Amino acid sequence: LDSRAATERARSLYSEMKRKWLISPDTVLVDTILTAMIGGRPVGLDHEDVEFVLSVLRDGAHLEWEDGQYEHRKRAVRSVLTGRPGDTWKNNEFASRLMNERQPEDPLFAKKGWNSIDSGFQLWGGSKGNGDADYDRTAEGEDDESSVDSFLASKGWNDIDSGFRLL
């Protein structure tokens, strides 16, 4: 959905369909809504959008899907929620269970002996103030008050002045 107005109309119609007309969604409707809401939207998801997506996904749990299809939708929604602040989904019981459930191991990862990485993790910094005392310390064991990345400092690496000048 490419605008807030279209999203609001979709939420309103979905709610009316369920409550006023007592029409239950089918897999095609659930799939269409999830695809429209989380698939390449130019407009970000606000709190109401997240609640709507979770509601549609919850309704889809009671439907008959082909093998693995509902799990695929759950993974897609989980990936959207991963990058969002926790308060967006922690107060929603369904979302909390979705985010905390153990995901089955990807067969390709198992075959190659790889492990997965949470895409919300910032590998190369930006972690200041995350509350992890071990990570927020330098290699010398002192609190790192500078802008030096504590990950690099923990490895004994430092900033390099390349001497390269633009002008």
Beta strands, then each sheet from edge to edge (+ up, - down):
end
